[in-house]
Amino acid sequence: MQTLDDATTQRLVRHWEEGWNGSDVDTIMAPLAPDVVFSSPGISLLTGDPEKKTIEGYDALRAYIEGALSLSRGVRYHLDSTYVGTDSVVLLYDCGIPDGDQKRGADLMRVGPDGKVVEWRCHF
């Protein structure tokens, strides 16, 4: 079985890192499929619904990310490592407010045959 190619991996890394650090929702969303499924421990915090752990679909995820960006002004992400699998990439990172607490995290992005992210799982 073949791993993801370097171009796809670098595109995902660039969109993720530049998007979050630039507070640019268009850049974050660019590599995502229309039917993307996103899961994160932060979803219940942002929505106020302790049962909500997943967001399905491009438009719903875009609205969630816009909300997250508006609440996290100044947060900075530093990509530490990238791990490439057969159809996914794991990004290991630190994030936090400058001169504030830093938190470790890892995001897994599974890529469909068309090169678009179909599943994104956030861990922190």
Summary of the structure (lengths in Angstrom):
residues: 124
radius of gyration: 13.9
end to end distance: 29.5
largest distance: 43.7
contacts: 342
relative contact order: 0.21
helix: 33%
strand: 37%
